[in-house]
């Protein structure tokens, strides 16, 4: 009797913000023509970036690499106000594909800075989202990079301090950071609504639900994807005996399967489903052909495309629907 099986986490893969960002680049190429420049990776996934490059997207690190007057898309992770200013100075057609949930954190930062609060931004130093949010109010924001960084925090007025967070963090680690901050600053205010995005929480919840039942956890995602890295950590913290992050199925190592009967599979919020299917096919070839879904939540959220892009699509008669899904996940074959 074959007792090998796969527990497949759900929800997994693309979130609404990622789908919106990728479709934004696809539609920009359609309406404006190639090349369309993209500042940073539109989302943190090698496969998606490679597909869009083949279609005519050019990825750059900074705005000054974009020729004057060209079209540039800002990634889902958001940018600081200075980046918008640079684009305007270079007469760029700028399309902002920042995830609306990241935009919400930007607005919170501006509001609390306007009220002269010290803002403790929980996040990872150098992450694009953190750089963008901190740029909204650099004189008011202090980065707190996890629980161990709490003792280093200094504020002007302990009674006028608030915390915000990067949207893709580990829920558990963030709450531990907040707990320690509140020990130091009892008057620390919470944000008006949860900053960690619904998709991050749901994907971590699905992994938590199956972690104690698996011998090996495989998460599909890129190493620069914060939410993908967190999924492996969550699995290990909640009982998985081993865990690995892979971009593609061919990165799976036979050495991982010694004594393994149950494999967990999930994927980060910037991962198209085709890559998960490739992993499932690879596991089936190794005898893990039985797949059992583990559903922790249902998702139906969709975001409209950026307003300027919608306007130009309509003016040029290019059909679009905010509910259309990106096809970048199926285009590299």
N, C-alpha and C positions, 0 to 999 in steps of 0.2 A: 504493500500500500504506500502510495506516494504522499507524504505529509508535508511536502514543500508547498508554500503558498506565498502570495503577496497581499499585504494590506495596503490599499490605495487610498491615501488621504483625500478628503474633499471637504471644503473647497481647496483648490491648489491653482497654481499658474496665474495667468493674466488677471489683473484687477482692472477696475474701470479707468483708473488714471493712466495706467500703462497702455491700455487699448486706445484710449483717446490720443495719447502722445504719438503712438505709432501710426494711427490713422491720419493724424495731422501731417506727418511727413509724407505719407503716401498721397494724400490729397493735394498737398503743396506741390509735389512733383507733377501731379496731373494737371493742375491749373496754371502753374507758373513755368513748368518745364524744368529740365535738368540744366545746370546743377542747382540743387537747393543745399545750402550750408546748414549744418547742425552744430551748435555749440555744445561740446561734451557729447558723451553717448546719450542718445535720446532716452534710452533705458539701459540698465546695466545687464545686458545680455549679448554675448558674442554673436549668436546666430542671427538675432534680429538686426544688429548693426551690419553684419555681412550682407544680409538680404537687401537692406536699404542702400548700401553702397553700390550694389550691382544695379540698382534702379536709377542711380544718379545722385544720391545724397553724398555730400562730402562732410566728414566730421572733422571739426577743428577744436582746439583747446580754448582759444580766446577769440574775442570778437574782432580784434585787429587783424586776424588772419583772413577775414571775409572781405572780398573785394568791395569797394564802395558801390553802393546802389544795388547790391545783390540781395537775395532773400536768405534770411537766417531764421532757424527755429531754435527756440530755447527749450532745453530738455525738461522732462517731467519733474526733475528734482528742484527746479526753481533757481532764480538768479537774484543777485543783489540789485538794488536800484541803480548803482553805478554802471551795471552792464547795459541796462536800458538806455542810460545816457550815452554810453559809448556807441550803441547802435544808431541812435539818433544823430550823433555827430558825424557818423560815416554814411548817413542817408540810406541806411539799410531798411528793407522791408522786414520788420521783425514780427514773428509769430510766436506767441508765448504759449508753449504746451505744458506749462507748469500744472501739476496735478492740483485740482481745486482744493484738496484736503491740505496740501502744502501751502497753498495761497491763504487758507484759513489761519495757519500758524503765523504767516507773515503779517496778516492783519492784526492778530493778537499782539505780536511784538510791537508793531507801530502804535497800537492803542495804549499798551502799558508804558511804553517809552514816553508817549505824550503826557501820561499822568505821572511821569518821573519815578517810575518803579525801577528797582534793580531786577533784571530778568535772568533767571538761572536756566540756561538752555541745556537740557540733557541730550547728549548726542556724542558722536564720534568726531574727533578733531580731523579736519580735512575733508570730511564727506561733503559732497556737493550741496546737499540739502542744508546742512549746517552752515556752510559758507554763505549760502543765499539768505537764510533766515537771519544770521548774525549781521549781515549787511544792511538789514532794515533799520537797525538801531545799535551800531557797534559800541557806542559809548555807554549803553545801558545793559548790554548782554555779557554775561560770563558763561563760558562753556563749562559744563560739568560732565566729564567723560567717565560715567559709571560710578558705582558706590564708593570705590576707593579714592575718588577724586574729591569727595565731599569735604574732607578736612582742609583742603586747600582754598575753599571758597571764602571770599571776603565780600561784604556788602556795606553800603553806606548807612542804611537804616534797617535794622532787623525787623521792623514793623511795616516796612513797605517793600516787600519782596514777593515775587511770583515765579513759578516754574512753568516752562514750556518744554516740549520735547520734539526731537526728530521723529518722523512718523513711522519709521521702519524698525524701531528698536524691539528688543525682547521685552514683552509686557512684564514678566517677572522681575527682570533686572531693573527696569525703569521704576517699578513700584518700590523696590528695595532702595534705590537711589533717593526717591522721594521720602521714604520713611526716615532715612538717615539725615536728609536735609531738614526735615521737620523736627528732628531731635535737636539740631543746631539752631534752627530758626522756627520757633513754635508758631509764629504769625505768618508763615509762608502760605501764600494763597495758591489755590489750584487754578488751572486755566478754566475758562467758562465752559468748555466741553473737552472731551478726550482728544488729545493730539495724536496718539498712536492710531493709525488708520484702521478702518473696519477690516480691510483685507489682511493686513499684518496680523491682527488679533485672530481672525478666523483661521488663517493658515497655521498659526501657532497652536490654536485650540485643536485643530484636526490632528496635528502631530502629537500633541499631548495625549489625545484620546487613544492613540494606537502605540505609543512609544514603549510602554511596559510589556507589550505583547510581541515585540519583534526582537530578533537576534541581530539584525542589521538594518540600518536606516540609510536609504539612498535619497538624497535631495538633488533634484536637477536645478542647476542655477550657476551663475558665474561668481567667481571669487570676489569681485568688486561689488557684488549685490549684497547690501547689508541685510536685507530681509531673508535672503537665501542662506547666508551664513548663520543667521539666528536660528533658522529651522533645524539645522544640524545640532546646534547647541541645545535647543529645547528638547530634541529627541534624547540626547545623552543625559540631560538633567532629569528626565522623567522616565528613565528605565531602559532605553535602548542599549544593547550591549556594545554596539559599534555604530559609527555613522560616517558617511562620506558625501562630499559635494562633487558633482560631475557636471560638466557642460554638455557632454555627449555620451551616448551609450558605449562608445568604444573606449572610454576611460575606465569602465568597470573592470576590476581586477579579479581574476579567478581565485586569488589567494584570500579574498574577503569571505568566501563561502564555506570554509572549513567548519563543520558543525552547525551550519545555519539551516534552520527549517523555515523560519518566517522572516520575510523581508518587507520592510515598510518603504513606501515610495511617496514622495511629495515633490513639489516644485515651487520655486520662488514666484513672486508676483509679476516678474518680467519675463516669464518663460512660456513660450507657445506650447500647446498641447502636443504637437508633433514630436517634440523632443522627449516628452514623457512616454509617448507610444513607442518610440524607439527603445527606451529603457525597458519597457514591459516586454517587447519582443526579445530583447537580449536576455532577460530573465527567463522567459519561456524556453529559450534554447538551452538554458542551464537546468531545466526541469521545474522551474517555478511558474507553471502555467495557470494555476488557480488564482484568480484575482478576486479579492473581497473588498468592496468599497467600505470605507469608514466615513460617514457623513456627519460632520460636526455643525454645519450651518448651511443655509441656503442664501445665495446672493443674487440680487437683481438690479443693483445700482448701475446706472449709465450716466455718463457726462456728455454734454454737448461739445462739439468742436469749438475752438476759439472763435470769438465773434468776428474778427477781421477776416479770417479764412472763410467762415460761412458766408459772409457778405460777398467776397470775391467769387466763391463757387457759384452762388446764386446769380451774380451779375454775368458770369461767363457761361451760364447754362450747364455747368458740370453737376451731374446728379450726386446727391449725398444724402446720407441718413445718419443721424447721431447714433442710431442703434446698429449700424453696420460694424462688423467685426474686421479687424485687420487680417489680411491674408499673408502677412510676412512669415508666419510660421510654416507655410506650406510651399515656399518659393525657392528653397535652396536645393531642391532635388535636381 
